Amino acid sequence: MNRMQDIHRRNVLMLKLLGCFFLVALAVNLIVDKSIYVLYPPVGLALGIGLLLLVGSRRVPELSMLLMIASLYVFLLTLSIHYPYLVNFLFLGLIPLFTLLYLDLRAVVFSGVLYLGTALYLFNSLHQEMFPGVENSDMVYLIVFGVFTTVFSLFFTRFTKGLWLKAEQSEIQLSSILENVEIATWSYDLSSGRIQLSEGIVHICGMPARAFGGDYRVLAELVVPEDRHRIIQAQKEMVLDKRSVTTECQFISRDGEYRWAQVRGTPFFNELGHLERLEGVIIDITERKRLEQQVEHLAYHDELTGLPNRALFNMRFDQYIHEGTACLTIMFIDLDNFKEVNDAFGHSAGDLLLKEIAGRLSRHIRDTDMVCRLGGDEFLLLLSHSDVTHASKVAERIISSLSEPFYYQGYPLIATPSIGVCVHNGGPCDLDELIREADEAMYEAKREGRNQYFVHPASVGVMY
């Protein structure tokens, strides 16, 4: 709100106060004078109509402010001349306090000058009627009172404006911060059913605050369907349990991007303890969620190849055992000549070769199976519902696939596999023991010439 709008708003409020002041002054004079003639105030009516038209035009709010103050003195001066009662003079002393409503130094000084002039005029011209028995020398008290009131009003105005200026600056700074970070404030009025959003909502939903039109349903529809129950539950807790809540959900922005947000809300009550509104913030936590997912991924996956690591391999195996999945096969794969590739072309070539092999291994298993990089050039495979016949076919496909060369800077690189197979046919077992037997079978494949697979003899019909 700019300065002119603020003055106009105060002019409207002052006009209402003047109407009340006008009615009170008439009522008091009617009681004191006990005459019906005081109900005919031509000056007050003329001033009131003129000010109403002037304020309603909104054209010159500063001039309206000064005329508003002057009209008070004109009205009381006219009223005091026709009805010279002390009570009218007392009303005159309240006008400087009325002008504090504007918090404008010009209004204060203007009111102070008019008060001194009007008070001195009434004291001199209507001395006997309004101040019987008061000495002329007592005029100095009127001057002191007028000066004191004006000075006090000036200090009060400067002090209050200073506080307001600091508050406005802080509000502007806070608004600027909130508008430039991925945080939005919200306030839901229960009586009107309207929601107010800060401009920070554009960073989360891709829509400016005005696009919502105060309709809560527009915001709710941007929450992904599977998360809407969280918002409903949060509302119930705030309204029924009367407590603050924090929940997380996903929004679909206008450009179709999914963004995670943390929604915080607090119920606010009036002095009677009745719930009036809900307020809170919406914080974009998309980046935090991405980092959490990355950390979780790294905790269960190999950093180089992206394959599951031993921890996730163990979890999948335990899951299958718990579910009673029959015929689980462990395959231990070691690359035969990987060290030679590293020595000849460097570790960068070795890393690229491991990534390529990881991709080829993944293409030869089902969704229910798993490839795990155990470390270095060693891999583990977990095959579900896999007997010796099925495991042998998988091993043959892997050997054929890895026999195809991988080209690095124009040079063909091949790392043939030696594969050990161990089949678990059901019952209690120990994963480490199965891996050890698959490892033994892998070394047997190496001893028999490499680039082949060997099935551990204990795989057929043996329970662990």
N, C-alpha and C positions, 0 to 999 in steps of 0.2 A: 504494500500500500504506500503510495507516494504522499508527499506532504499535503498537497491540495485535497486529496481524497480524505486524508486524516482530519484536516480542518473542517471539511464539509460534514463528516460524520459527527464531529463535536458540535458543529452548528445545529445539527438536527437535535442532538441531545440537549443543548442549551435552550433551543426553542421549546422543547417539552418542559424543561425546568421553569422557563419564563411563564409558560401557561399556568403552571402550578403556583408560582410566585404571585402572579396576577390574581388568581382566585383567592389565595390566602390573604393577600393585602386587602382585597375587597371585603372578605368575610370579617376580618379584624375591624376594618373601618365601619362596617355595618353594625357590628356589635357595639363598638364604642359610640358611634354617632346615632345609632338607632333610627336611621333615616333611610328610606327607600331610594333616595336620590343618588346614593353612592353606587347603586347598581347600573348607573348610566355613565360608563367611563369612555367617552369618545376618544380620548388620547390613547388609552390602552388598546382599544379595538383597532384604531387606525394603525398604530405601530405594529400590532400583532399581524394584521392582514398584510401589511407591507413587508414585514420580515418573512412571513410564510411564502410569499411570492418570490422574494429575493433568494431565500435558501433553496426553494424548490427549483429555481433555474440552474443552480450549480455553476453559474458562470464566474462569479467573483467571490469565492469563499473567504478570502482574506478581508475584503471589504465588508462582507456580511458579518464576519466576526467582530469587527470594530463597531459596525452599526448596531449589532446585537447588544454590545456593552453600553453604547451610548443610549440606546432606547430604554434601558433600565433606569438610567439616571433621569432621562426626560420624563418617563412615566412617574417616577417617585417625586420628582420636582413638581410636576403638575399636580399630583395627588396631594402633596404637602401644602402647596399654595392654596388649594381649595379646602383641604381638611388638615389644618396645621396641628396635627397630633404628634406627640413624642414618639409613638410607635412607628410612624412613617420614617422618622429620622433613624430609628434603630434598624429598620429594614435597609436603609441606605448604607449602613455600616457592614451589611452582609454581602454587598455587591462585589467588593474586592475578592472575597472568598469564592464567589461564583466564577470569577474569571480564571481561577486556578485550574478550572476544568480544561482550558486550552493548553496549559503548560507552554505559553508563548510569552516571551519577555515584552513584546510590543503591547500585548493585551494587558499585562500587569501594569506597565508604566501608564498606558492610556487610562486604565481604570483608576489608578492612584491619583492622576491629575484631575480627572472628573470628580472624584470623591472630594478632594480638597476644595475644589471650586464650588461644588454644590453645597457641601457642608458649611463653608464660610458664608455663602450667600444666604442660606436658610437661617444661620445663626444671627446674621445681621438684620435681615429683612423681617424675619418672624420671631424675633427674640422674645418678645413678651408672650406671644401665643404658644410657642413651643418650649421655651425655656424660662418660665416665670421664676423669678428669684435667683437666677444664675447671673453672676457678674460678667461684664464684658471681657474682663481679663482672663476669664476661663477659656477664651478662644484658643489659647495656646495649647490646651489639652486636645482640642480637635486636630490642631496641626500636628502635634506629636503622635496622636493616634493614627492619622492618615499617613504620616511618614513611616511610622513603625510597620503599619500594615503593608505598605508598598515594599519596603525593604525586605520584610519577612517573606512576602510573596515572591520577590525576585530570587532570594536565596533558595526558597523551596522549589521554585521552578527550575533553577539551574541544577540543583542537586538531583531532583527527580528525573530531569531530562538526561543527566549524566548516567544515572542508573539504567534508564531505558535504552540509552545509546549503547551501553556495554552489553545489555541483554540482547538487543537487536543484532549487534556485531557477533555475539556468541551464537545466536540462532542462525545467522547467515553463514558463519563458519561451519557450524554443525550441518546445516543443510547442504553446503557445498561439499563437505566431506562425504555425507551420505549419498549425494547424487553422483559422486565420482568413484565410489567404491561399490562393490557388489553386495550392498545391504539395502533393504527397503523397510521402512516403518509402515505399520498398518494400524488402523483404529476402526473398530466396528461398533456403531451406535445401535444398541438393542431397540431403542424406541422407534427409530426411523428405518432400521434395517439397511442402512447404507454403510459402505466401507470407504475409508480414505486411505490412499496409498501415496507414499513418497515417490519421487522421480527415480529412485534407485531401483524400482521394479523393472525398469527397462533393461537392466543388465541381466535380469533373471529370466524374464518372460519375453523379452524382445518387443514389449509394448509400453508406450508411455502411460503414465497414471491416468490421464484424461480418457484414454481408450476404454477404460473399465467402466466409466460412467457411474462410479459408486456402487456398482452391482457386484455383490460377493460371488454370485454364481459364475460370472465370467472368469474370475480367478480360480474358482474351484474346478471348472471344466478343463483348466490347463494342467491339473494334477493327473498323472497317469492313473488309469482306472484301478490298478492293483494297489495303489497307495492311498486312495481316497478314504478308505476306512480309518486310516491313521488320523486324518484331519477330522473326521466325524467323532472319533474317540477323544481327540484333544478338545473339541468343543464341549463334549459332554462333561469332561473333567473340569473345565473352567466354569461352566454354568452350574452344574449340579454339585460338584465337589468343592467349587469355589477355591481353586488352587491354580498356581502357575504350571504350565506344561512346556515341554520341549519335545519335538518330534522331527523326523526326517522324512522327506518324500522327494519324488522326482517331478519336475515340471517339463512340459513340452513347450519350448519357445515358439514364437511365430515362424521362425525359419526351420522348424522341425527338429532342432537340436534338443537333446535331453540334458537337463541340468539338475543336479542334486541341490537341495536347499534344506536348511535347518529352520524350522518354524518355531518361534517362541511366542508364547502368549500369556497375558496376566489379566485377571478380572479386576475391574475397578468399581467401587461402590460409593453411593452418596452418603450424606450424613445420617440418613435413616437406615443404612445398611442394605439398601436395595441395589441390585446389580444394574449398573448404567451402561457400561461399555466393556469391550475387550480390546486390549492393545498389545502390541508386540513388534517383533522384527522378523524379517525373512532374510536369512544369510545364505549367500551362494557358497556351497561347500563342494562344488564339483571338483575342484583341483585337489582338495583333501581326499575325496573319495578315490580319485585316480591314483593318488600316492598310496592310499591304503591298499588298493587293488594291486599296485605294483609291488608293494612290500609283501603282500600275501602271495603273489605269484612267485616272487623270488624265494620265499620260504619253502615253496613246494616244487620249484622248477629249476632246471639247470640254466645258469645265466647265459652260457654260450649258445647252446642248441635250442633252448626253450622247452626241452623235453622234461617230463616229470622227474623229480629226484628220488632218492631212496626213501625219504619220509613219505611222499605221496604214494610210492609203490607199496610200502608196507600198509598204508591205510586202505588201499584198494584190495590188497590181498586179504586183510582182516575182514573187510566188508564181505567179500565173497565167501569166506569161511563161515562168518556169522549167518549169512543167508543160505548156507548149505549148498553152494554152487558145486556141481560135480565136475571132476576131471579138470584140474587146474595144471597148466604146464608152465614151467620156468625154463626160459632159454637164456643161456649165458653166451654172449658174443664178444670175442676179442679179435681186433684187426691184426692181421698177420704181419704186414710190413709198414705199419704206420710210422715207426721210428725212422725208417729210411726216408720217408717223405719229409718229415721234419728236418732231418739232417741235410737233405739235398735242397730243399726249397724254403726252409724257414718255418717258424711257427705260424705265420699268417696263412701260409698255404695249408698247414695242418689244421688250423681252425676252420678254414673254408671247407676242407674235406670232411671234417666232423659234422658240420652243418648239413652238407649234402647227404651224407650217410644217414643222419637223423631223419631227413625228409624222406629218403628212400625206404627206410625201415617203417616209418609211419604209414606209408602207402600200402604196405603189405599186411596190415592188421585190421581187425574190425573195431567198431566203436566201443565194444565191450572189452577189448584188449588194451594193453598199455606197453609203451616203450619207455624205458628209463635209462638215462645215462648214469652209469655207476661211478665213473671217474676215468680220466685219461682217455684211452681208446676202448673202454669196456662198456658194454650195454647189457641191460636185462630186458627180457620180454615176459609179460604175463598174459597167457592165453586162457580164456574161460571156455568151459565146455569143449575141451580139446584133449583128445586121446593121442596115442603115439602116431596113428596114421595121419591125423590132421596136423600135428606138430611137425611131422616129417615133410609134409607138403609145404608148410610155411617156411621151414628151413631151406628147402630147395629153391623156393621163389626168392628168398633173401640172397642166397649164394649167386643165383643167376643175375639178380639186380645189381649186386655190388661188383660183379665181374665187368660191368660196363664202365669204361673209364670216365673220370671226371677231369675236365680240362682246366688247367691253371696257366694263364699267360701263354696259351698255345701248347702246353706240354700235357700229355695224358697222364693222369694219376690214378692208380688202382690200389685199393687196400682190401685184399680178400679177407673173408671172415672165417674164423674157426668157431663152431657153434656146439655148445653142450646142451642137451635136452634132458629135463627131468620132469616126469609126469606124476602128479599126485592124484590118486584115484578115490579119494574120500577118506573121512575119519580124521582124528587128531593129527596135527602135524606141527612142525617147527619150520618157519620160513628160512631161518639161517641154515638149517640142515639141508633144505631143498636147494638153496643157492650153492651151498658147498658141493652137493652132489652134481649140480649142473656145471659147476666150475671144474670138477674132476672130469666130467664128460668132455668139456671143452679142451682140456689138456690132452685127452685121449685122441681127439680129432686132430690136434696139432701133431701129435706123435705119428699119426697115420698119414701125414702129408699135407695138412692144412687145407684151407678152402673147402671144407666139408663139415658135416655135422655128425655127432655121435650121441646116441640115446643111452642114458645111464641104465645099466642092467636092473637096478632096483626099481625102475619106473613102472614095470608091468606087474600089477597085482600085489604090490607091497603097500601096507598101511604104515603111517608114521604116527 
